[in-house]
């Protein structure tokens, strides 16, 4: 149900909304036995991107309108792989875009978010979540605001990626 806290829970798992407290409830959030709830920001920053990928509900608000698609995806790689070469980053970005369903990634990677269709922005969010090959992908209503045909296609691509690569996904939907 809308307003029940699905997105807040997902953001909390990824350490993006650590202030969230659910009154009267207790529990833990763990990844491979490591306690995530209450972890410090530096620890969570290391896990985000590398071990936890997040597909946000609204790509237009989650993406930087002043950065190209390439730069936004590459930023994650540079943040987690110190000293990596530009050619290696380019290879990873191309691979992530292809895995997210871009048939010709080079054709779109210099585009800004407003130049992409809704489905392409959603695929870009998926590419950002996949670029570091995370163990856990959190998809917060990834098919919001896209047409039904594209929803089916994106869901099939996510399922294929998860099954083929042995990843875990938390999929939030209504």
N, C-alpha and C positions, 0 to 999 in steps of 0.2 A: 504494500500500500504506500502511496505517496506520503512522505513525511515520517516514515517509520524508522528512519535512521540507516538505511542501507548504504548510502553514499558516505555518511559520517563514519560508519564502521570501516568501509573500504579505505577511506583517507587515513583513518587511525592505524590500520594494519600497515600502511606504507609510511607511517610516521609523518604524514602531511597535515594532521590535525590532532596533535598529541594532547591538546588541552581538553579534548572531549572526555567527559565523565558521564557515566550512566549511573544515576542515583539508585542505590539499593541493590546493585548488581555487583558481582565479582567474577573474576575469571582471568584468563591470560591469553596473550597472543604470542605464539611461538613459531619460529621457522627453524627446522632442524634442531629443535631443542633449545634454541636461543630465544630468550625472552625479548619480544619487540615492544610490548607495552611499557612505557616508561624509559625506554632506551634513550641515551643522549643523542643530540642532533648529529654529531659527527659520526657516530655508529650507523645511524639511519641513513645518512647521506651516502655512506659507503655501500650500504645494502641496496638503496634505491638505484635503479638502473642496472646495476651489476647482478643482483639476485632477485629483485622485485621490479617488474615492469608494470606501468600503470597506463591504461587507456582511459582517458578522461571522457566524460559524457558530452561535453561541449567543446569541440576542437577550436572554434573561433575564440573562445575565452582562454583556452589552455595554451594556444600557440602565440608566439610573439609576432605581431603584425609587421615588425620592422626587420625580421630575419627571414632569409630564404629557407625553403624546405631543407636543403642540404645543410645549411649552417645550424639549424635547430637540431637535426639528428646528430651531426658531427659534434656538437657541443657536449652531448652525453659521453661520446667516446673519449674526447679530450679530457673530460672531467675524471674519468675512471682509468685511463691508460696513460700514465705519465710517460713522456718521451716517445710516444707513438709517431710514426712518420705520416705525412700527408697522404701518401699513396695507400697506406694501410687503412687510414680513415676513409678515404674515398671508396675503397673496396668494401669496407663494412657498411657504409651508407648505401651503396648500390645493392648489396646483398639484402639489407633490411627492407629497402623499398621493394625489391623483387619479391621477397617473402610476404610482404603485406599486399601484394597484388598489383603493383605497378608493372605493366608489361614493358614499358620503355622508361625506366627511371631517369635517365639523363635528360629526357625531354621535359621533365617537370621539376627537377631539383633546384633550378634557379628561380622557381616561382615563389611568390609570397602567398600566405594563406588566403587572402581575398581573391587571388587568381585561380584558385582551385575550387572544384565543385564540392558539395557537401560530402559526397562519397569519397572523393580524393582526400579531403581533409581528415576524414575518419581513418582512411588507410594510412595517412601520414602519422596519425596518433599511434596506430598499431606498429608502424615501422619504428617510431621512437621507443615504444615499449620493448621491441624485439632486438634492437641494435646490439645490446650487450649479452644476448642469449640468457635472459634471466630464468631462474628455476620456477618462479611464480609470476603469473600475469594476472593482474586484477583489471577486469574490464567492467567499467561502470556504465551500464546502458550504452554500449558502443554503437547501437543501431538507431539511436534517437535522431529524429529529424532527417532521415534519409528514406527514400521510397522503398516500397515492399520488395521489389525485385533485387535491389542492391542489398537490402537487409539479408535476404536469403544467401546471396553471394558472399557477403562479408562473414556471416556465421559459418558458412561452409569452409571458408578460408581459415578462420580461427580454429575450427575443429580439426582441419587437416594439419595445421601447424602444431597444435597441441598433441595430436596422436602421433604424428610423424617424428616429432622431436622429443617426445616424452616429458613435456612440461606439465605444470599444474596451472589451472586457471580457476579463478573465482569470477563467475559471471553474474553480474547484477542485472536484473530485468524486472519489469512489472509483471 
